[in-house]
Amino acid sequence: MSRLVVDGSGNLFISGANNTSVRKVNASGIISTFAGNPNVTGNPLGLATDASGSLFLLIRLHMR
């Protein structure tokens, strides 16, 4: 798994460092928050896409 993946439409997805957010950069270069919350602390372990275009995020939350 990677922290960067590109889907079949050319969108780039980037998992955040030390938070649970996923940023999307579309083919036109527009950046948006795709999923998650940048205020929730977690350890992003990777992103993956499947053949149908679904995006998967694996994180480890820091719970107390």
Rosetta silent file (secondary structure, phi, psi, omega in degrees, C-alpha in Angstrom):
SEQUENCE: MSRLVVDGSGNLFISGANNTSVRKVNASGIISTFAGNPNVTGNPLGLATDASGSLFLLIRLHMR
SCORE:     score description
SCORE:     0.000 S_00000001
   1 L     0.000  153.349 -176.280    0.000    0.000    0.000 S_00000001
   2 E  -124.504  165.184  172.681    1.071    3.549   -0.687 S_00000001
   3 L   -92.881   -3.042  175.333    0.271    6.984    0.703 S_00000001
   4 E  -130.168  130.999  173.475   -0.288    8.171   -2.876 S_00000001
   5 E  -141.019  153.301  175.269   -2.603    6.508   -5.412 S_00000001
   6 E  -118.617  132.177  178.948   -4.089    7.497   -8.763 S_00000001
   7 L   -89.685  179.265 -177.225   -7.519    6.226   -9.800 S_00000001
   8 L   -65.415  -16.525  178.842   -8.733    5.353  -13.286 S_00000001
   9 L   -94.128    0.878  179.899   -9.996    8.928  -13.833 S_00000001
  10 L    87.461   10.488  176.119   -6.587   10.467  -13.155 S_00000001
  11 L   -80.252  135.610  176.372   -7.386   11.747   -9.650 S_00000001
  12 E   -98.690  130.074  177.214   -4.464   11.702   -7.208 S_00000001
  13 E  -114.478  134.527 -176.098   -5.259   10.783   -3.590 S_00000001
  14 E  -127.835  124.967  175.874   -2.816   11.643   -0.787 S_00000001
  15 E   -84.775  140.974 -177.753   -3.110   10.410    2.789 S_00000001
  16 L   -72.202  156.264  175.721   -2.214   12.974    5.428 S_00000001
  17 L   -89.859  123.994  177.714    0.752   12.689    7.738 S_00000001
  18 L    65.084   21.428  171.315   -0.294   12.176   11.382 S_00000001
  19 L  -149.937  176.670 -172.910   -4.007   12.675   10.696 S_00000001
  20 L  -101.626   14.901 -177.513   -6.846   10.773    9.085 S_00000001
  21 L   -83.874  152.086  173.483   -7.553   13.065    6.132 S_00000001
  22 E  -123.607  124.078  178.268   -7.313   12.131    2.459 S_00000001
  23 E   -98.594  145.588  179.757   -6.709   14.922   -0.040 S_00000001
  24 E  -118.955  131.284  172.296   -7.772   14.660   -3.682 S_00000001
  25 E  -114.585  112.833 -177.100   -6.062   16.404   -6.596 S_00000001
  26 L   -80.370  177.194 -175.664   -8.264   16.126   -9.677 S_00000001
  27 L   -62.443  -20.330  177.778   -7.044   16.085  -13.276 S_00000001
  28 L   -89.613   -3.585  179.522   -7.422   19.905  -13.423 S_00000001
  29 L    91.252    6.674  178.984   -5.184   20.357  -10.365 S_00000001
  30 L   -77.371  128.407 -179.002   -7.977   21.303   -7.934 S_00000001
  31 E  -102.498  133.156  177.462   -7.171   20.150   -4.374 S_00000001
  32 E  -145.122  161.675  172.659   -9.929   19.173   -1.944 S_00000001
  33 E   -83.345  119.577 -176.202  -10.422   17.136    1.217 S_00000001
  34 E   -88.235  -40.367 -176.810  -11.915   13.858    0.024 S_00000001
  35 E  -158.498  161.709  173.341  -12.399   12.059    3.340 S_00000001
  36 L    88.802 -172.642 -177.567  -11.464   12.078    6.986 S_00000001
  37 L  -136.573  115.986 -178.744  -10.790   14.749    9.536 S_00000001
  38 L   -66.171  -11.151  179.685   -7.443   16.573    9.689 S_00000001
  39 L   -92.957   -2.548  178.469   -8.021   17.193   13.428 S_00000001
  40 L   -98.322  121.823 -178.312   -8.129   13.485   14.335 S_00000001
  41 L   -76.589  130.330  177.618   -4.710   12.076   15.138 S_00000001
  42 E  -162.523  166.445  179.674   -3.882    8.808   13.420 S_00000001
  43 E  -109.394  102.216  179.078   -1.103    7.058   11.596 S_00000001
  44 E   -69.139  123.456 -177.504   -1.977    6.644    7.899 S_00000001
  45 E   -97.768  -23.419  178.526   -0.531    3.345    6.768 S_00000001
  46 E   167.847  164.752  175.835   -1.623    3.387    3.140 S_00000001
  47 E  -124.449  153.352  175.003   -4.121    3.913    0.346 S_00000001
  48 E  -153.639  153.263  172.230   -5.288    1.546   -2.358 S_00000001
  49 E  -122.266  157.230  175.301   -7.839    1.500   -5.168 S_00000001
  50 L  -112.964 -179.363 -175.211   -9.596   -1.438   -6.771 S_00000001
  51 L   -64.126  -24.731 -179.629  -10.746   -2.095  -10.332 S_00000001
  52 L   -88.370   -1.515  177.916  -14.168   -0.530   -9.670 S_00000001
  53 L    94.291    3.999  177.205  -12.613    2.749   -8.479 S_00000001
  54 L   -70.349  144.575  179.377  -13.195    2.306   -4.740 S_00000001
  55 E  -109.076  134.577  179.411  -10.628    3.941   -2.481 S_00000001
  56 E  -120.373  134.803  178.760   -9.389    2.211    0.686 S_00000001
  57 E  -121.174  127.101  176.617   -7.568    3.920    3.572 S_00000001
  58 E  -108.949  121.150 -179.760   -5.738    1.974    6.254 S_00000001
  59 E  -132.428  158.249  171.074   -5.032    3.926    9.444 S_00000001
  60 E  -117.803  115.220 -179.634   -3.968    3.274   13.003 S_00000001
  61 E   -81.559  147.906  176.612   -5.772    5.577   15.440 S_00000001
  62 L  -100.510   89.929 -177.618   -4.056    6.862   18.554 S_00000001
  63 L   -99.209  146.838  175.824   -6.731    6.248   21.164 S_00000001
  64 L  -126.215    0.000    0.000   -6.376    6.812   24.896 S_00000001
